């Protein structure tokens, strides 16, 4: 359980609550929209184009879902590029984005797609500060 002061909790929940009611497939073009059968290694629900189906009539909740999905997929794609250059397959997600309710399912799909493992530790908001403190102790130790 993560405790957040009231104003931070409301900021974090603002975009995620409407997005939880939205449907990403209403705004994102998916492989299944352009192919009838799965392609090798590419499931039908994989994103072909973020906001590829969005128009002016799109529901606000669907747009919110699309924005959060796009942000998380961008982070996941960056992890994949890092992996290609380094061989790293395990990534630890920390900070506010890792608290979004959509985070686990999006990163599970990205992990399956690219063969990566994403980990979300407890107390994720404090991991950056903890890492900085441990690093400072090591250097001054």
Secondary structure, 3 states (H helix, E strand, C coil): CCCCCHHHHHHHHHHHHHHHHCCHHHCCEEHHHHCCCCECCECCCCEEECCCCCCCCCCHHHHHHHHHHHHHHHHHHHHHHHHHHHCCCEEEECCHHHHCCCHHHHHHHHHHHHCCEEEECCCHHHHHHHHHHHHHHHHHC
